[in-house]
Amino acid sequence: MQILSQRSLILDYLAHNGYSNTARAFIRDSAVRHIGVDGDEFMQPQTASGLGSSTSELMESTLKQAELRKQIRTELRCGRISEATILLDKYFPDVLSLSNPLRFEDTLVPSSNMDFLAPNSVYPSHLVLNLRIQTFVEACRTTPLASPSDYAHDSSSASSTEVPDLIDKQTALLNSAQKLYPLVKVLPSEQDISRYKKELESVIGLLAYPVPEESPVSEYLTQERRDAVAAQIDYAILYHAKRPVISYLELYARYTSTILGILNNYGVKPPSSLIAPSTAQVTPHFKGRQDTQETYSSFNFQEFVNAS
């Protein structure tokens, strides 16, 4: 597993999560400064960012990609599927390309009708269909959702200055629903086809209710559903860009949590350097009591594995 310095770890986290302005400020403020003969601090022009030129260019490219990913997530979380699709086709064309030679791996998980299907799949057929289904769902919406709290200035796609005729709207929705079935037929496995057919039956059920937000299938109209689509598309962008789907900071946290969990299950105490000084230490308590902390012998993970 790659080990990053603390500075690189912070930069990776900021870039991965789209905090590009914060990342640029951190690069600038944490740059290595030199002391001149007069005692003044200065930064050499070629390393003003604190990074080598090639590394700096790579970081800037990463930050620009993160900004685009964030913009696409914003559009999806606000129900603007068409706008998000345009951005995907322009900047990340491989994500939705049905001609992509990506090898299919079944990533579907057991689900009920209301669960988001293929949540971890990066296969274009799944992504295209999920976006088209979400487009249909947004068209069925009669009550705008409040904008996500972190995108307070974005408005829901359901708001419109024109109210279409009810019959015309129903006709358009039926035509849209019919166009979903051909997309199901090109899915890569019979299991996919069966599950998505069941989902379409539920989704098209939105048409049966004057106010679908109050219907038994209203879960398709929730913010959680939008967020699930946005998360899947973001995952796919990172996958096709050959970038980690989580930041190294989260990876390290997961790795550490897993190792400590394994040690705890086997009754192995962690190294003393992680939890206490190397010698016994008296720790005062509020009621005047004094307890001596227990010290542990050094833990050798390789010996532990070999002994197992």
Secondary structure, DSSP 4 states (H G I P E B T S, - for coil): -----HHHHHHHHHHHTT-HHHHHHHHHHTS--EE-TTS-EE--GGGTTSS-HHHHHHHHHHHHHHHHHHHHHHHHHTT-HHHHHHHHHHH-GGGG-TT--PPP--------TTSPSSTT---HHHHHHHHHHHHHHHHH--SPPPPPGGGTT---TT--S----HHHHHHHHHHHHHTHHHHHHTSSSHHHHHHHHHHHHHHHGGGG-SSGGGSTTGGGGSHHHHHHHHHHHHHHHHHHTT--SS-HHHHHHHHHHHHHHHHHHTTPPPPHHHHS-SS--EEE-TTS-EEEPP--PPP-HHHHHHH-
